[in-house]
Amino acid sequence: MDSTTTEEQVTYGPVGRCTYSALYQTFFKGQRMIKRFLVARPIECFAGCYYEGCRSVNLIKNSKTSKFCELYRDSLIDYRTPNNLGYDSNSAYFYGIQCGPENR
């Protein structure tokens, strides 16, 4: 039996300027994923985080034109151990994400 998983492309409204902290070439092994979807640009992932109320994000390169965006309700700071991080040269972990007109 052959099974295929398809990832949806989700569109969120504009969120203004975003600020964040980042760990590049790193991904978070979170326990509380909200959703995973495809984006063309990182700001689309941050918009998803803003509208879904996430605390952290993995952005993982899928192809030249798309990336997987993983939204989490938890964050590295919740665990205080590096065991929840992994290395991947095609990924970046973002936390402390703040978006909106107040960040201008």
C-alpha positions in Angstrom: 0.0 0.0 0.0 1.4 3.4 -1.0 0.6 6.4 1.0 1.4 10.0 0.2 1.4 13.0 2.5 0.6 16.4 1.0 1.4 19.7 2.7 -1.0 22.5 2.3 0.0 26.1 1.5 -1.7 28.4 4.0 -2.3 32.1 3.5 -2.5 34.6 6.4 -3.1 38.3 6.3 -0.3 40.9 6.7 1.1 41.4 10.2 3.5 44.3 9.9 7.1 44.2 10.9 8.3 41.2 12.9 11.2 40.9 15.4 12.6 37.6 16.5 15.6 35.6 17.8 17.0 32.9 15.6 19.3 29.8 15.7 20.4 29.0 12.1 21.2 25.5 10.9 19.1 24.3 13.9 15.6 22.9 14.3 13.5 22.5 17.5 12.1 19.1 18.5 9.0 20.6 20.1 6.2 18.6 21.8 3.3 20.9 21.0 3.1 21.4 17.2 0.2 23.6 16.1 0.5 22.9 12.3 3.0 22.4 9.5 2.5 24.1 6.1 4.4 25.3 3.0 5.5 28.9 2.6 7.4 30.8 -0.1 8.8 33.5 2.2 9.7 33.5 5.9 7.3 36.4 6.6 4.4 34.0 5.7 5.6 31.7 8.5 5.8 34.6 11.0 2.3 35.7 10.0 1.1 32.1 10.7 2.7 32.3 14.1 1.1 35.6 14.8 -2.4 34.4 13.9 -2.1 31.0 15.5 -0.6 32.2 18.7 2.6 30.2 18.5 5.8 30.6 20.6 8.4 29.3 18.2 8.9 28.2 14.6 11.0 25.9 12.5 11.6 27.0 8.9 12.9 24.1 6.8 14.0 24.4 3.2 11.9 22.1 1.0 12.9 23.3 -2.5 14.3 26.4 -4.2 10.9 28.1 -4.0 9.2 26.7 -0.9 9.9 26.0 2.8 8.1 24.0 5.5 6.9 26.2 8.4 6.3 24.4 11.7 4.4 26.3 14.4 4.8 25.3 18.0 3.0 26.2 21.3 6.2 25.4 23.2 9.8 26.8 22.9 13.3 25.8 23.8 13.2 27.8 27.0 10.5 25.5 28.3 12.9 22.6 28.5 16.2 24.2 29.4 18.2 21.5 27.8 19.9 21.3 24.3 18.4 17.8 23.8 15.4 19.5 22.1 17.6 20.9 19.3 18.9 19.2 16.2 21.3 20.2 13.4 20.2 20.6 9.8 21.9 23.0 7.4 18.6 23.6 5.6 16.7 24.8 8.7 16.4 27.7 11.1 14.7 27.9 14.5 12.9 31.2 15.4 11.6 32.2 18.9 10.5 35.3 20.7 8.6 36.3 17.6 6.7 39.6 17.8 4.7 40.9 14.9 2.5 43.9 14.3 2.4 47.6 13.8 3.8 48.2 17.3 7.1 46.7 16.2 7.8 49.5 13.6 
